[in-house]
Amino acid sequence: MKLTPAQAAIFNASILASQRFLIGELYTFALRDSTQVYFTNLDLDISYGGNTFVSNSLRVEGLKYKIAVGWQVDEQDIKISALPSDTLAGAAFFGAVEEGLLDGAYLIRQRGFWTVSSGIAYQDFQQPPLVVVTLFTGRVSTIAKIGRTHVEMKLKSPMVLLDIDMPRNTYQPGCQWSLFDQGCTLNRASFTNMFVVQSATNVVVTPVTFGTPVTGGDGLPYYEQGRITFTSGVNNNLISSVKTSDGVSFYLRFPLDNVPAPGDTFSASAGCSKTSDTCTLKFGNLANFRGFPRVPPIMISV
């Protein structure tokens, strides 16, 4: 655990004043689509940095603190326990992991310190933490096991990317950017529309009445590979990936835990097939397209 000079000064002053501390672990999952999800090992939600770290949800075990000299790729084996009702970015956790939601994701472990002021832990944890330090940042490397109650995986430090025997710039037909990231430059809000559930539905099909074009300029369903975010009802604030859509329904990639009810509202953002046609005809963003559609295909001689 490395402290900045300012953090060290705060700790030294607190120790000299014989203060006690409350300690809690904060975990951040940073997914490939730039979505970030926050959890804590405490039994109450924690607000920090404008984000809410959710308690009583995913439980992370096995992360260790290590001190070493020299450049090396740190590796950690962790276990994440969850209930069938627990979600990650709006999708059922176990199904989402199986479908690859954590592929290329990062897990950031931080430790927060709170000053004991009132003597009542619940109240003290509601105050801003005295200091929060980052203990480990790891990239999901391997999903070793998906069980009924937990998932086992390996995390490696970001330096593992230096072990990849590939150049910095690769040439492939599909765009290398993620839709709406810094390289893509598009604004998600400009390609997002609001909808209302129209009838009784199930956990994978959401019937609506489309008031916007169902098909993009590339000829593909407009919301295919996009995502929806519920803004009311039993699924409020849940995010789910869209497998495809047609003129009357969204078909979700991951089943929801709760069936949406008629009148529930949600927003839906467009998806991208990462082809130059989609970038040009659907988004008008060819200037930022990061693919090479005319790269010759791999030829195998028999």
TIMAR-339288 format. One record per residue (C-alpha): residue number from 1; residue in three letters; z, x, y. Coordinates in steps of 0.5 Angstrom, whole numbers, always signed. Layout:
N
PT num residu     Z     X     Y
PT NUM    ala     Z     X     Y
...
END
This chain:
302
PT num residu     Z     X     Y
PT   1    met    +0    +0    +0
PT   2    lys    -2    +3    +6
PT   3    leu    +0    +1   +13
PT   4    thr    -3    +2   +20
PT   5    pro    +1    +6   +25
PT   6    ala    +3    -1   +28
PT   7    gln    +5    -4   +22
PT   8    ala    +9    +2   +20
PT   9    ala   +13    +1   +27
PT  10    ile   +14    -6   +25
PT  11    phe   +17    -4   +19
PT  12    asn   +21    +1   +21
PT  13    ala   +24    -3   +27
PT  14    ser   +26    -8   +22
PT  15    ile   +29    -4   +17
PT  16    leu   +33    +0   +22
PT  17    ala   +36    -7   +24
PT  18    ser   +38    -8   +17
PT  19    gln   +33   -14   +16
PT  20    arg   +32   -18   +10
PT  21    phe   +25   -20    +8
PT  22    leu   +21   -26    +4
PT  23    ile   +15   -23    +0
PT  24    gly    +9   -27    -3
PT  25    glu    +2   -26    -6
PT  26    leu    -4   -28    -2
PT  27    tyr   -11   -28    -6
PT  28    thr   -18   -30    -3
PT  29    phe   -24   -31    -7
PT  30    ala   -30   -29    -4
PT  31    leu   -36   -32    -7
PT  32    arg   -43   -30    -7
PT  33    asp   -45   -36    -2
PT  34    ser   -40   -33    +3
PT  35    thr   -35   -39    +1
PT  36    gln   -28   -36    +1
PT  37    val   -22   -40    -3
PT  38    tyr   -15   -38    -2
PT  39    phe    -9   -39    -6
PT  40    thr    -2   -36    -7
PT  41    asn    +3   -35   -12
PT  42    leu    +9   -39    -8
PT  43    asp   +11   -46    -9
PT  44    leu    +9   -48    -2
PT  45    asp    +2   -47    +2
PT  46    ile    +2   -42    +7
PT  47    ser    -2   -41   +13
PT  48    tyr    -5   -35   +15
PT  49    gly   -11   -32   +19
PT  50    gly   -13   -39   +21
PT  51    asn   -13   -41   +13
PT  52    thr    -9   -45    +8
PT  53    phe    -7   -41    +2
PT  54    val    -6   -47    -3
PT  55    ser    +0   -47    -8
PT  56    asn    +1   -50   -15
PT  57    ser    -6   -48   -17
PT  58    leu   -10   -42   -20
PT  59    arg    -5   -37   -22
PT  60    val    -7   -30   -22
PT  61    glu    -3   -25   -27
PT  62    gly    -4   -18   -29
PT  63    leu    -6   -14   -22
PT  64    lys    -3    -8   -21
PT  65    tyr    -2    -3   -16
PT  66    lys    -4    +4   -17
PT  67    ile    -4   +11   -13
PT  68    ala    -9   +16   -14
PT  69    val   -12   +22   -11
PT  70    gly   -20   +23   -11
PT  71    trp   -26   +18   -11
PT  72    gln   -26   +14   -17
PT  73    val   -27    +7   -19
PT  74    asp   -21    +3   -20
PT  75    glu   -21    -2   -26
PT  76    gln   -16    -8   -27
PT  77    asp   -15   -13   -32
PT  78    ile   -13   -20   -30
PT  79    lys   -12   -27   -33
PT  80    ile   -12   -33   -29
PT  81    ser    -9   -39   -31
PT  82    ala   -11   -46   -29
PT  83    leu   -10   -53   -31
PT  84    pro   -16   -58   -33
PT  85    ser   -15   -61   -26
PT  86    asp   -15   -54   -22
PT  87    thr   -22   -53   -18
PT  88    leu   -25   -47   -15
PT  89    ala   -30   -49    -9
PT  90    gly   -30   -56   -11
PT  91    ala   -32   -55   -18
PT  92    ala   -27   -55   -24
PT  93    phe   -25   -48   -25
PT  94    phe   -27   -47   -33
PT  95    gly   -34   -50   -32
PT  96    ala   -35   -46   -26
PT  97    val   -33   -40   -29
PT  98    glu   -38   -41   -35
PT  99    glu   -43   -43   -30
PT 100    gly   -43   -36   -27
PT 101    leu   -39   -38   -20
PT 102    leu   -35   -32   -20
PT 103    asp   -41   -27   -21
PT 104    gly   -41   -22   -16
PT 105    ala   -35   -25   -13
PT 106    tyr   -29   -21   -10
PT 107    leu   -22   -22   -11
PT 108    ile   -18   -20    -5
PT 109    arg   -10   -19    -6
PT 110    gln    -5   -19    +0
PT 111    arg    +2   -18    +0
PT 112    gly    +6   -22    +6
PT 113    phe   +13   -21    +9
PT 114    trp   +17   -26   +12
PT 115    thr   +23   -25   +16
PT 116    val   +29   -28   +14
PT 117    ser   +31   -32   +20
PT 118    ser   +34   -39   +18
PT 119    gly   +36   -37   +11
PT 120    ile   +32   -43    +9
PT 121    ala   +26   -40    +5
PT 122    tyr   +22   -46    +6
PT 123    gln   +23   -46   +13
PT 124    asp   +22   -38   +14
PT 125    phe   +15   -39   +10
PT 126    gln   +13   -44   +15
PT 127    gln   +13   -38   +20
PT 128    pro    +7   -33   +21
PT 129    pro    +8   -27   +17
PT 130    leu   +11   -21   +20
PT 131    val    +6   -16   +16
PT 132    val    +0   -18   +11
PT 133    val    -2   -12    +8
PT 134    thr    -8   -11    +3
PT 135    leu    -7    -8    -4
PT 136    phe   -13    -9    -8
PT 137    thr   -20   -11    -7
PT 138    gly   -24   -12   -13
PT 139    arg   -31   -14   -15
PT 140    val   -32   -19   -21
PT 141    ser   -35   -14   -27
PT 142    thr   -34   -18   -33
PT 143    ile   -31   -25   -36
PT 144    ala   -28   -23   -42
PT 145    lys   -25   -29   -45
PT 146    ile   -25   -37   -43
PT 147    gly   -20   -40   -46
PT 148    arg   -17   -47   -46
PT 149    thr   -12   -45   -41
PT 150    his   -14   -39   -38
PT 151    val   -19   -34   -36
PT 152    glu   -19   -26   -37
PT 153    met   -24   -22   -33
PT 154    lys   -24   -15   -31
PT 155    leu   -25   -13   -23
PT 156    lys   -27    -6   -21
PT 157    ser   -27    -3   -14
PT 158    pro   -33    -4    -9
PT 159    met   -34    +3   -11
PT 160    val   -37    +1   -17
PT 161    leu   -44    -1   -13
PT 162    leu   -45    +7   -12
PT 163    asp   -46    +7   -20
PT 164    ile   -52    +3   -20
PT 165    asp   -58    +7   -21
PT 166    met   -62    +3   -16
PT 167    pro   -64    +5    -9
PT 168    arg   -61    +1    -3
PT 169    asn   -68    -3    -2
PT 170    thr   -71    -6    -8
PT 171    tyr   -77   -10    -9
PT 172    gln   -77   -17   -12
PT 173    pro   -81   -23   -11
PT 174    gly   -75   -27    -9
PT 175    cys   -71   -27    -3
PT 176    gln   -65   -22    -3
PT 177    trp   -61   -26    +2
PT 178    ser   -57   -32    +1
PT 179    leu   -58   -38    +4
PT 180    phe   -55   -38   +11
PT 181    asp   -52   -31   +11
PT 182    gln   -53   -26   +16
PT 183    gly   -59   -23   +13
PT 184    cys   -62   -30   +13
PT 185    thr   -60   -32   +20
PT 186    leu   -61   -40   +19
PT 187    asn   -55   -44   +21
PT 188    arg   -52   -49   +16
PT 189    ala   -51   -54   +20
PT 190    ser   -58   -55   +22
PT 191    phe   -60   -57   +15
PT 192    thr   -54   -61   +13
PT 193    asn   -54   -69   +13
PT 194    met   -48   -74   +12
PT 195    phe   -49   -79    +7
PT 196    val   -45   -85    +4
PT 197    val   -44   -87    -3
PT 198    gln   -47   -93    -4
PT 199    ser   -45   -96   -11
PT 200    ala   -40   -94   -17
PT 201    thr   -42   -87   -20
PT 202    asn   -40   -82   -25
PT 203    val   -37   -75   -24
PT 204    val   -44   -72   -24
PT 205    val   -49   -77   -21
PT 206    thr   -48   -79   -14
PT 207    pro   -52   -85   -12
PT 208    val   -54   -86    -4
PT 209    thr   -59   -88    +0
PT 210    phe   -63   -83    +3
PT 211    gly   -65   -83   +11
PT 212    thr   -68   -76   +11
PT 213    pro   -74   -73    +7
PT 214    val   -72   -73    +0
PT 215    thr   -78   -67    -1
PT 216    gly   -78   -61    +3
PT 217    gly   -85   -58    +6
PT 218    asp   -85   -53    -1
PT 219    gly   -86   -60    -5
PT 220    leu   -79   -59    -8
PT 221    pro   -73   -63    -8
PT 222    tyr   -70   -62    -1
PT 223    tyr   -62   -61    -3
PT 224    glu   -64   -58   -10
PT 225    gln   -59   -52   -11
PT 226    gly   -56   -54    -4
PT 227    arg   -49   -56    -4
PT 228    ile   -45   -62    -2
PT 229    thr   -38   -63    +1
PT 230    phe   -34   -69    +1
PT 231    thr   -31   -71    +8
PT 232    ser   -27   -77    +5
PT 233    gly   -24   -81    -1
PT 234    val   -21   -78    -7
PT 235    asn   -25   -72    -7
PT 236    asn   -24   -70    +0
PT 237    asn   -26   -63    +2
PT 238    leu   -28   -61    -5
PT 239    ile   -35   -57    -5
PT 240    ser   -40   -58   -11
PT 241    ser   -47   -55   -12
PT 242    val   -53   -59   -13
PT 243    lys   -57   -58   -19
PT 244    thr   -63   -63   -16
PT 245    ser   -64   -69   -12
PT 246    asp   -69   -75   -12
PT 247    gly   -70   -81    -8
PT 248    val   -63   -85    -9
PT 249    ser   -58   -80   -12
PT 250    phe   -55   -73   -12
PT 251    tyr   -54   -69   -19
PT 252    leu   -49   -64   -19
PT 253    arg   -48   -58   -23
PT 254    phe   -41   -58   -24
PT 255    pro   -37   -65   -26
PT 256    leu   -32   -67   -21
PT 257    asp   -25   -69   -23
PT 258    asn   -25   -76   -20
PT 259    val   -30   -81   -19
PT 260    pro   -33   -82   -12
PT 261    ala   -32   -89   -10
PT 262    pro   -37   -93    -6
PT 263    gly   -36   -92    +2
PT 264    asp   -34   -85    +1
PT 265    thr   -37   -80    +5
PT 266    phe   -40   -73    +4
PT 267    ser   -45   -68    +8
PT 268    ala   -50   -65    +4
PT 269    ser   -54   -58    +6
PT 270    ala   -61   -56    +4
PT 271    gly   -62   -51    -2
PT 272    cys   -67   -45    -3
PT 273    ser   -71   -43    -8
PT 274    lys   -72   -36    -5
PT 275    thr   -80   -36    -5
PT 276    ser   -84   -35    +1
PT 277    asp   -87   -42    +1
PT 278    thr   -80   -45    +1
PT 279    cys   -78   -40    +7
PT 280    thr   -84   -42   +11
PT 281    leu   -86   -49    +9
PT 282    lys   -78   -51    +9
PT 283    phe   -74   -47   +14
PT 284    gly   -80   -44   +18
PT 285    asn   -76   -37   +17
PT 286    leu   -81   -32   +14
PT 287    ala   -79   -27   +19
PT 288    asn   -73   -26   +16
PT 289    phe   -76   -27    +9
PT 290    arg   -73   -21    +4
PT 291    gly   -77   -22    -2
PT 292    phe   -84   -18    -4
PT 293    pro   -88   -24    -7
PT 294    arg   -94   -19    -9
PT 295    val   -90   -14   -13
PT 296    pro   -94   -14   -19
PT 297    pro   -91   -17   -25
PT 298    ile   -88   -12   -31
PT 299    met   -93   -11   -36
PT 300    ile   -91    -9   -43
PT 301    ser   -97    -6   -48
PT 302    val   -96    -8   -55
END
